[in-house]
Amino acid sequence: MIRHIVFFSATDKADIGRIIEGLNTLKDIPHFLRLEIKPNTRSDQLSGEVDVVVYGEFADQTALEAYKAHPLYQKSISLVRPLRELRVAADTEADT
């Protein structure tokens, strides 16, 4: 299983809701096992620059690649990119 985690920061904090809305487009893509899009709770004192977190689980690398190739993925990018300052992504293989 692949875990796909992406952190976003908003250029303007007033746009966090619009970023989440744009990222929610990803939930209509059928290739994930689990997908969560949430605002950062900021419970960690050192995580102030992150506004939104995307957490996804995929059966394998092929499923993740199919997810990223889906037209709705590009739609989400076009909605979110103008509103975000930072995007950091990481993929890890989960222990099974």
TIZA-993100 format. One record per residue (C-alpha): x, y, z. Coordinates in Angstrom, 1 decimal, padded with zeros to 4 digits, always signed. Layout:
<recs>
<rec><xx>X</xx><yy>Y</yy><zz>Z</zz></rec>
...
</recs>
This chain:
<recs>
<rec><xx>+000.0</xx><yy>+000.0</yy><zz>+000.0</zz></rec>
<rec><xx>+001.2</xx><yy>+003.5</yy><zz>-000.8</zz></rec>
<rec><xx>+000.5</xx><yy>+006.5</yy><zz>+001.5</zz></rec>
<rec><xx>+000.3</xx><yy>+009.8</yy><zz>-000.3</zz></rec>
<rec><xx>+000.5</xx><yy>+012.9</yy><zz>+002.0</zz></rec>
<rec><xx>+000.5</xx><yy>+016.4</yy><zz>+000.8</zz></rec>
<rec><xx>+000.8</xx><yy>+019.7</yy><zz>+002.8</zz></rec>
<rec><xx>-000.5</xx><yy>+023.0</yy><zz>+001.5</zz></rec>
<rec><xx>-000.2</xx><yy>+026.6</yy><zz>+002.7</zz></rec>
<rec><xx>-002.5</xx><yy>+029.3</yy><zz>+001.5</zz></rec>
<rec><xx>-001.1</xx><yy>+032.6</yy><zz>+000.1</zz></rec>
<rec><xx>-004.1</xx><yy>+034.3</yy><zz>+001.8</zz></rec>
<rec><xx>-005.5</xx><yy>+032.6</yy><zz>+004.9</zz></rec>
<rec><xx>-009.0</xx><yy>+033.7</yy><zz>+003.8</zz></rec>
<rec><xx>-008.7</xx><yy>+031.2</yy><zz>+000.9</zz></rec>
<rec><xx>-008.2</xx><yy>+028.0</yy><zz>+003.0</zz></rec>
<rec><xx>-011.8</xx><yy>+027.1</yy><zz>+002.5</zz></rec>
<rec><xx>-011.5</xx><yy>+027.5</yy><zz>-001.2</zz></rec>
<rec><xx>-008.4</xx><yy>+025.4</yy><zz>-001.2</zz></rec>
<rec><xx>-010.2</xx><yy>+022.6</yy><zz>+000.6</zz></rec>
<rec><xx>-013.2</xx><yy>+022.9</yy><zz>-001.8</zz></rec>
<rec><xx>-010.8</xx><yy>+022.6</yy><zz>-004.8</zz></rec>
<rec><xx>-009.1</xx><yy>+019.6</yy><zz>-003.2</zz></rec>
<rec><xx>-012.4</xx><yy>+017.9</yy><zz>-002.5</zz></rec>
<rec><xx>-012.7</xx><yy>+017.5</yy><zz>-006.3</zz></rec>
<rec><xx>-010.2</xx><yy>+014.7</yy><zz>-005.7</zz></rec>
<rec><xx>-012.7</xx><yy>+012.6</yy><zz>-003.8</zz></rec>
<rec><xx>-014.5</xx><yy>+011.9</yy><zz>-007.1</zz></rec>
<rec><xx>-011.5</xx><yy>+010.0</yy><zz>-008.5</zz></rec>
<rec><xx>-012.1</xx><yy>+006.2</yy><zz>-008.1</zz></rec>
<rec><xx>-008.5</xx><yy>+005.0</yy><zz>-007.5</zz></rec>
<rec><xx>-007.9</xx><yy>+005.5</yy><zz>-003.8</zz></rec>
<rec><xx>-008.7</xx><yy>+003.3</yy><zz>-000.9</zz></rec>
<rec><xx>-008.9</xx><yy>+006.2</yy><zz>+001.5</zz></rec>
<rec><xx>-008.7</xx><yy>+010.0</yy><zz>+001.0</zz></rec>
<rec><xx>-008.9</xx><yy>+012.7</yy><zz>+003.6</zz></rec>
<rec><xx>-008.7</xx><yy>+016.4</yy><zz>+003.1</zz></rec>
<rec><xx>-008.6</xx><yy>+018.4</yy><zz>+006.3</zz></rec>
<rec><xx>-007.5</xx><yy>+021.7</yy><zz>+007.7</zz></rec>
<rec><xx>-004.4</xx><yy>+021.6</yy><zz>+009.9</zz></rec>
<rec><xx>-005.6</xx><yy>+021.6</yy><zz>+013.5</zz></rec>
<rec><xx>-002.3</xx><yy>+023.4</yy><zz>+014.5</zz></rec>
<rec><xx>-002.1</xx><yy>+021.3</yy><zz>+017.7</zz></rec>
<rec><xx>+001.7</xx><yy>+021.0</yy><zz>+017.0</zz></rec>
<rec><xx>+003.5</xx><yy>+024.2</yy><zz>+017.8</zz></rec>
<rec><xx>+005.9</xx><yy>+023.7</yy><zz>+014.9</zz></rec>
<rec><xx>+003.3</xx><yy>+023.2</yy><zz>+012.1</zz></rec>
<rec><xx>+002.1</xx><yy>+026.8</yy><zz>+011.7</zz></rec>
<rec><xx>+003.0</xx><yy>+027.1</yy><zz>+008.0</zz></rec>
<rec><xx>+000.7</xx><yy>+024.1</yy><zz>+006.9</zz></rec>
<rec><xx>-002.9</xx><yy>+025.0</yy><zz>+006.4</zz></rec>
<rec><xx>-004.4</xx><yy>+021.9</yy><zz>+004.7</zz></rec>
<rec><xx>-003.4</xx><yy>+018.2</yy><zz>+004.6</zz></rec>
<rec><xx>-004.3</xx><yy>+015.6</yy><zz>+002.0</zz></rec>
<rec><xx>-003.9</xx><yy>+012.0</yy><zz>+003.2</zz></rec>
<rec><xx>-004.5</xx><yy>+009.2</yy><zz>+000.7</zz></rec>
<rec><xx>-004.0</xx><yy>+005.5</yy><zz>+000.7</zz></rec>
<rec><xx>-003.6</xx><yy>+003.5</yy><zz>-002.6</zz></rec>
<rec><xx>-003.4</xx><yy>-000.2</yy><zz>-003.2</zz></rec>
<rec><xx>-000.1</xx><yy>+000.3</yy><zz>-005.2</zz></rec>
<rec><xx>+002.0</xx><yy>+002.6</yy><zz>-007.3</zz></rec>
<rec><xx>-000.2</xx><yy>+001.9</yy><zz>-010.3</zz></rec>
<rec><xx>-003.3</xx><yy>+003.1</yy><zz>-008.5</zz></rec>
<rec><xx>-001.6</xx><yy>+006.3</yy><zz>-007.4</zz></rec>
<rec><xx>-000.4</xx><yy>+007.0</yy><zz>-010.9</zz></rec>
<rec><xx>-004.0</xx><yy>+006.4</yy><zz>-012.3</zz></rec>
<rec><xx>-005.3</xx><yy>+008.8</yy><zz>-009.6</zz></rec>
<rec><xx>-002.8</xx><yy>+011.5</yy><zz>-010.7</zz></rec>
<rec><xx>-003.6</xx><yy>+010.9</yy><zz>-014.4</zz></rec>
<rec><xx>-007.3</xx><yy>+011.4</yy><zz>-013.9</zz></rec>
<rec><xx>-008.8</xx><yy>+014.6</yy><zz>-015.4</zz></rec>
<rec><xx>-010.2</xx><yy>+015.6</yy><zz>-012.1</zz></rec>
<rec><xx>-006.7</xx><yy>+015.7</yy><zz>-010.6</zz></rec>
<rec><xx>-005.8</xx><yy>+018.3</yy><zz>-013.2</zz></rec>
<rec><xx>-009.0</xx><yy>+020.2</yy><zz>-012.4</zz></rec>
<rec><xx>-008.1</xx><yy>+020.3</yy><zz>-008.7</zz></rec>
<rec><xx>-004.7</xx><yy>+021.6</yy><zz>-009.6</zz></rec>
<rec><xx>-006.1</xx><yy>+024.4</yy><zz>-011.7</zz></rec>
<rec><xx>-008.4</xx><yy>+025.4</yy><zz>-008.8</zz></rec>
<rec><xx>-005.8</xx><yy>+025.2</yy><zz>-006.0</zz></rec>
<rec><xx>-002.5</xx><yy>+026.3</yy><zz>-007.5</zz></rec>
<rec><xx>-003.4</xx><yy>+030.0</yy><zz>-007.8</zz></rec>
<rec><xx>-004.4</xx><yy>+030.0</yy><zz>-004.1</zz></rec>
<rec><xx>-001.5</xx><yy>+028.1</yy><zz>-002.5</zz></rec>
<rec><xx>+002.0</xx><yy>+029.2</yy><zz>-001.6</zz></rec>
<rec><xx>+003.5</xx><yy>+025.9</yy><zz>-000.5</zz></rec>
<rec><xx>+002.9</xx><yy>+022.3</yy><zz>-001.6</zz></rec>
<rec><xx>+005.0</xx><yy>+019.5</yy><zz>-000.2</zz></rec>
<rec><xx>+004.2</xx><yy>+015.9</yy><zz>-001.1</zz></rec>
<rec><xx>+005.6</xx><yy>+012.6</yy><zz>+000.2</zz></rec>
<rec><xx>+004.8</xx><yy>+009.0</yy><zz>-000.8</zz></rec>
<rec><xx>+005.7</xx><yy>+006.1</yy><zz>+001.5</zz></rec>
<rec><xx>+005.1</xx><yy>+002.4</yy><zz>+001.3</zz></rec>
<rec><xx>+003.1</xx><yy>+001.2</yy><zz>+004.3</zz></rec>
<rec><xx>+004.2</xx><yy>-001.9</yy><zz>+006.3</zz></rec>
<rec><xx>+001.6</xx><yy>-004.6</yy><zz>+005.8</zz></rec>
</recs>
